[in-house]
């Protein structure tokens, strides 16, 4: 895992950025602000395959929602499958 320098907004919120590298491409990227996280998972071509949104607390990481992106192998068409809690 690699961590980039955190960024601070004008309002004072600090966002940290992390990512892992598999070969020459990132396998995942994550941004965390005030314990709220967004994680992007990538395929071997660097395309986003899943986006997770959630938060951290004392008991660990909790995913509240995610979106999966599937590519049609023949035509390259995109389709979305969203899951989440209201």
N, CA, C and O atoms as a DFTB+ gen file, in Angstrom:
344 C
 N C O
     1  1       0.852      -1.173       0.000
     2  2       0.000       0.000       0.000
     3  2       0.894       1.230       0.000
     4  3       1.911       1.278       0.693
     5  1       0.500       2.221      -0.786
     6  2       1.215       3.483      -0.869
     7  2       0.286       4.590      -0.406
     8  3      -0.892       4.608      -0.763
     9  1       0.812       5.511       0.386
    10  2       0.019       6.623       0.889
    11  2       0.563       7.925       0.331
    12  3       1.760       8.196       0.422
    13  1      -0.313       8.724      -0.245
    14  2       0.069      10.038      -0.753
    15  2      -0.096      11.066       0.360
    16  3      -0.746      10.801       1.372
    17  1       0.489      12.226       0.168
    18  2       0.361      13.302       1.153
    19  2      -1.099      13.702       1.281
    20  3      -1.788      13.840       0.271
    21  1      -1.586      13.891       2.509
    22  2      -2.984      14.289       2.689
    23  2      -3.243      15.694       2.142
    24  3      -2.336      16.521       2.058
    25  1      -4.487      15.941       1.776
    26  2      -4.910      17.253       1.285
    27  2      -5.883      17.847       2.287
    28  3      -6.684      17.121       2.875
    29  1      -5.824      19.160       2.490
    30  2      -6.703      19.846       3.426
    31  2      -7.565      20.843       2.660
    32  3      -7.051      21.670       1.906
    33  1      -8.890      20.760       2.860
    34  2      -9.802      21.684       2.192
    35  2      -9.769      23.036       2.882
    36  3      -9.177      23.177       3.952
    37  1     -10.404      24.033       2.272
    38  2     -10.488      25.362       2.884
    39  2     -11.250      25.322       4.200
    40  3     -11.009      26.147       5.081
    41  1     -12.180      24.356       4.344
    42  2     -12.959      24.224       5.575
    43  2     -12.193      23.456       6.649
    44  3     -12.658      23.354       7.784
    45  1     -11.024      22.916       6.302
    46  2     -10.198      22.222       7.281
    47  2     -10.323      20.713       7.283
    48  3      -9.660      20.050       8.080
    49  1     -11.157      20.143       6.412
    50  2     -11.278      18.684       6.347
    51  2     -10.025      18.102       5.693
    52  3      -9.574      18.586       4.655
    53  1      -9.472      17.067       6.305
    54  2      -8.261      16.429       5.798
    55  2      -8.644      15.137       5.081
    56  3      -9.343      14.293       5.641
    57  1      -8.184      14.989       3.846
    58  2      -8.426      13.785       3.056
    59  2      -7.105      13.084       2.826
    60  3      -6.142      13.687       2.352
    61  1      -7.062      11.788       3.169
    62  2      -5.865      10.988       2.894
    63  2      -6.142      10.086       1.706
    64  3      -7.275       9.657       1.490
    65  1      -5.101       9.800       0.938
    66  2      -5.212       8.984      -0.265
    67  2      -4.276       7.792      -0.157
    68  3      -3.104       7.948       0.187
    69  1      -4.791       6.598      -0.452
    70  2      -4.001       5.371      -0.429
    71  2      -4.262       4.613      -1.716
    72  3      -5.317       4.768      -2.332
    73  1      -3.300       3.791      -2.123
    74  2      -3.508       2.901      -3.261
    75  2      -2.534       1.739      -3.195
    76  3      -1.491       1.815      -2.545
    77  1      -2.895       0.665      -3.878
    78  2      -1.985      -0.467      -4.015
    79  2      -1.628      -0.605      -5.482
    80  3      -2.372      -0.164      -6.357
    81  1      -0.498      -1.212      -5.743
    82  2      -0.039      -1.365      -7.110
    83  2       0.130      -2.851      -7.409
    84  3       0.782      -3.577      -6.659
    85  1      -0.459      -3.284      -8.501
    86  2      -0.273      -4.649      -8.986
    87  2       0.351      -4.562     -10.360
    88  3      -0.322      -4.165     -11.311
    89  1       1.606      -4.918     -10.495
    90  2       2.299      -4.711     -11.768
    91  2       2.505      -3.224     -11.967
    92  3       3.067      -2.557     -11.098
    93  1       2.060      -2.691     -13.096
    94  2       2.221      -1.255     -13.365
    95  2       0.943      -0.469     -13.113
    96  3       0.935       0.755     -13.249
    97  1      -0.154      -1.165     -12.743
    98  2      -1.441      -0.497     -12.550
    99  2      -1.881      -0.554     -11.095
   100  3      -1.535      -1.484     -10.367
   101  1      -2.644       0.444     -10.682
   102  2      -3.236       0.421      -9.344
   103  2      -4.321      -0.641      -9.301
   104  3      -5.117      -0.753     -10.233
   105  1      -4.361      -1.429      -8.220
   106  2      -5.399      -2.430      -8.018
   107  2      -6.587      -1.774      -7.332
   108  3      -7.738      -2.104      -7.621
   109  1      -6.306      -0.838      -6.417
   110  2      -7.362      -0.067      -5.762
   111  2      -6.825       1.302      -5.370
   112  3      -5.621       1.486      -5.191
   113  1      -7.739       2.257      -5.239
   114  2      -7.443       3.599      -4.748
   115  2      -8.477       3.917      -3.688
   116  3      -9.630       3.499      -3.791
   117  1      -8.064       4.663      -2.660
   118  2      -8.989       5.003      -1.587
   119  2      -8.751       6.434      -1.129
   120  3      -7.611       6.883      -1.004
   121  1      -9.851       7.141      -0.881
   122  2      -9.810       8.472      -0.284
   123  2     -10.625       8.409       1.005
   124  3     -11.740       7.887       1.014
   125  1     -10.063       8.947       2.101
   126  2     -10.740       8.934       3.398
   127  2     -10.772      10.354       3.940
   128  3      -9.730      10.994       4.087
   129  1     -11.987      10.851       4.241
   130  2     -12.182      12.158       4.847
   131  2     -13.096      11.999       6.049
   132  3     -14.204      11.480       5.919
   133  1     -12.646      12.438       7.217
   134  2     -13.456      12.359       8.443
   135  2     -14.042      10.954       8.643
   136  3     -15.221      10.809       8.967
   137  1     -13.216       9.929       8.450
   138  2     -13.586       8.520       8.618
   139  2     -14.571       8.006       7.572
   140  3     -15.047       6.877       7.695
   141  1     -14.889       8.787       6.558
   142  2     -15.744       8.341       5.454
   143  2     -14.835       7.986       4.282
   144  3     -13.916       8.739       3.958
   145  1     -15.087       6.840       3.646
   146  2     -14.171       6.379       2.608
   147  2     -14.882       6.102       1.283
   148  3     -16.063       5.758       1.242
   149  1     -14.117       6.266       0.205
   150  2     -14.521       5.855      -1.130
   151  2     -13.352       5.043      -1.682
   152  3     -12.222       5.529      -1.742
   153  1     -13.632       3.799      -2.086
   154  2     -12.595       2.913      -2.611
   155  2     -12.976       2.478      -4.024
   156  3     -14.083       1.991      -4.253
   157  1     -12.050       2.656      -4.971
   158  2     -12.233       2.213      -6.350
   159  2     -11.376       0.978      -6.578
   160  3     -10.181       0.989      -6.282
   161  1     -11.975      -0.089      -7.104
   162  2     -11.257      -1.313      -7.455
   163  2     -11.137      -1.385      -8.975
   164  3     -12.099      -1.089      -9.684
   165  1      -9.970      -1.774      -9.480
   166  2      -9.694      -1.752     -10.916
   167  2      -9.418      -3.153     -11.456
   168  3      -8.967      -4.034     -10.725
   169  1      -9.695      -3.346     -12.750
   170  2      -9.325      -4.590     -13.412
   171  2      -7.892      -4.474     -13.928
   172  3      -7.216      -3.478     -13.671
   173  1      -7.435      -5.482     -14.648
   174  2      -6.041      -5.501     -15.106
   175  2      -5.748      -4.500     -16.222
   176  3      -4.593      -4.337     -16.616
   177  1      -6.788      -3.823     -16.740
   178  2      -6.592      -2.783     -17.744
   179  2      -6.723      -1.382     -17.140
   180  3      -6.676      -0.389     -17.867
   181  1      -6.885      -1.295     -15.818
   182  2      -7.005      -0.009     -15.154
   183  2      -8.400       0.581     -15.189
   184  3      -8.587       1.751     -14.855
   185  1      -9.392      -0.220     -15.593
   186  2     -10.772       0.266     -15.634
   187  2     -11.432       0.031     -14.284
   188  3     -11.205      -0.997     -13.645
   189  1     -12.258       0.994     -13.848
   190  2     -12.981       0.845     -12.591
   191  2     -13.982      -0.284     -12.719
   192  3     -14.800      -0.304     -13.638
   193  1     -13.909      -1.240     -11.775
   194  2     -14.830      -2.369     -11.773
   195  2     -15.806      -2.305     -10.600
   196  3     -16.900      -2.864     -10.677
   197  1     -15.423      -1.632      -9.523
   198  2     -16.312      -1.517      -8.365
   199  2     -15.937      -0.259      -7.580
   200  3     -14.762       0.088      -7.463
   201  1     -16.959       0.417      -7.044
   202  2     -16.762       1.583      -6.175
   203  2     -17.493       1.302      -4.871
   204  3     -18.698       1.050      -4.870
   205  1     -16.763       1.347      -3.762
   206  2     -17.333       1.129      -2.421
   207  2     -17.362       2.447      -1.663
   208  3     -16.409       3.224      -1.721
   209  1     -18.448       2.698      -0.958
   210  2     -18.558       3.874      -0.082
   211  2     -18.890       3.386       1.314
   212  3     -19.731       2.503       1.484
   213  1     -18.234       3.957       2.314
   214  2     -18.486       3.512       3.677
   215  2     -17.802       4.405       4.690
   216  3     -17.532       5.577       4.427
   217  1     -17.525       3.832       5.856
   218  2     -16.907       4.598       6.933
   219  2     -16.101       3.667       7.835
   220  3     -16.249       2.445       7.790
   221  1     -15.250       4.274       8.648
   222  2     -14.462       3.571       9.653
   223  2     -14.963       3.975      11.031
   224  3     -15.335       5.128      11.249
   225  1     -14.972       3.032      11.954
   226  2     -15.213       3.354      13.362
   227  2     -14.304       2.456      14.202
   228  3     -13.417       1.798      13.658
   229  1     -14.511       2.420      15.497
   230  2     -13.654       1.638      16.381
   231  2     -13.646       0.153      16.089
   232  3     -12.703      -0.540      16.471
   233  1     -14.672      -0.358      15.421
   234  2     -14.731      -1.800      15.154
   235  2     -14.248      -2.159      13.749
   236  3     -14.220      -3.340      13.402
   237  1     -13.870      -1.184      12.938
   238  2     -13.338      -1.480      11.607
   239  2     -14.011      -0.708      10.499
   240  3     -14.643       0.324      10.722
   241  1     -13.859      -1.236       9.291
   242  2     -14.388      -0.588       8.085
   243  2     -15.755      -1.164       7.767
   244  3     -15.958      -2.375       7.848
   245  1     -16.695      -0.294       7.402
   246  2     -18.052      -0.706       7.062
   247  2     -18.403      -0.159       5.685
   248  3     -18.335       1.050       5.461
   249  1     -18.781      -1.049       4.750
   250  2     -19.202      -0.636       3.409
   251  2     -20.713      -0.432       3.452
   252  3     -21.462      -1.355       3.771
   253  1     -21.154       0.780       3.131
   254  2     -22.580       1.098       3.112
   255  2     -23.205       0.846       1.751
   256  3     -24.368       0.452       1.661
   257  1     -22.440       1.072       0.693
   258  2     -22.966       0.835      -0.648
   259  2     -21.824       0.553      -1.599
   260  3     -20.677       0.923      -1.348
   261  1     -22.154      -0.108      -2.694
   262  2     -21.171      -0.333      -3.743
   263  2     -21.857      -0.409      -5.098
   264  3     -23.040      -0.733      -5.204
   265  1     -21.077      -0.099      -6.130
   266  2     -21.545      -0.200      -7.503
   267  2     -20.535      -1.054      -8.254
   268  3     -19.333      -0.794      -8.193
   269  1     -21.014      -2.070      -8.960
   270  2     -20.155      -2.896      -9.795
   271  2     -20.384      -2.531     -11.256
   272  3     -21.521      -2.309     -11.673
   273  1     -19.319      -2.470     -12.022
   274  2     -19.398      -2.181     -13.446
   275  2     -18.945      -3.431     -14.185
   276  3     -17.853      -3.941     -13.933
   277  1     -19.772      -3.924     -15.092
   278  2     -19.427      -5.112     -15.868
   279  2     -19.337      -4.735     -17.341
   280  3     -20.194      -4.024     -17.866
   281  1     -18.302      -5.214     -17.991
   282  2     -18.139      -4.977     -19.421
   283  2     -18.594      -6.210     -20.180
   284  3     -18.256      -7.336     -19.816
   285  1     -19.358      -5.992     -21.231
   286  2     -19.733      -7.066     -22.135
   287  2     -18.468      -7.464     -22.899
   288  3     -17.857      -6.620     -23.553
   289  1     -18.073      -8.719     -22.826
   290  2     -16.813      -9.163     -23.421
   291  2     -16.761      -9.005     -24.930
   292  3     -15.675      -8.845     -25.488
   293  1     -17.899      -9.046     -25.606
   294  2     -17.886      -8.975     -27.062
   295  2     -17.974      -7.532     -27.548
   296  3     -17.159      -7.101     -28.364
   297  1     -18.950      -6.790     -27.055
   298  2     -19.189      -5.443     -27.572
   299  2     -18.528      -4.352     -26.743
   300  3     -18.427      -3.216     -27.205
   301  1     -18.070      -4.668     -25.519
   302  2     -17.483      -3.647     -24.668
   303  2     -18.511      -2.727     -24.060
   304  3     -18.168      -1.629     -23.620
   305  1     -19.779      -3.147     -24.023
   306  2     -20.838      -2.322     -23.456
   307  2     -20.765      -2.327     -21.942
   308  3     -20.367      -3.324     -21.339
   309  1     -21.145      -1.226     -21.329
   310  2     -21.141      -1.104     -19.872
   311  2     -22.514      -1.433     -19.310
   312  3     -23.540      -1.121     -19.915
   313  1     -22.520      -2.071     -18.137
   314  2     -23.762      -2.257     -17.386
   315  2     -23.436      -2.049     -15.922
   316  3     -22.320      -2.342     -15.493
   317  1     -24.371      -1.555     -15.159
   318  2     -24.165      -1.271     -13.730
   319  2     -25.050      -2.151     -12.874
   320  3     -26.183      -2.456     -13.245
   321  1     -24.529      -2.557     -11.728
   322  2     -25.292      -3.319     -10.747
   323  2     -25.050      -2.631      -9.407
   324  3     -23.999      -2.829      -8.797
   325  1     -25.996      -1.834      -8.943
   326  2     -25.832      -1.081      -7.698
   327  2     -26.476      -1.818      -6.557
   328  3     -27.585      -2.335      -6.688
   329  1     -25.788      -1.871      -5.437
   330  2     -26.292      -2.483      -4.211
   331  2     -26.058      -1.492      -3.082
   332  3     -25.087      -0.735      -3.112
   333  1     -26.926      -1.489      -2.099
   334  2     -26.690      -0.607      -0.965
   335  2     -27.833      -0.610       0.009
   336  3     -28.887      -1.197      -0.239
   337  1     -27.612       0.052       1.116
   338  2     -28.622       0.208       2.153
   339  2     -29.245       1.585       2.034
   340  3     -28.549       2.555       1.732
   341  1     -30.551       1.685       2.268
   342  2     -31.190       3.016       2.161
   343  2     -30.682       3.953       3.229
   344  3     -31.106       5.107       3.291
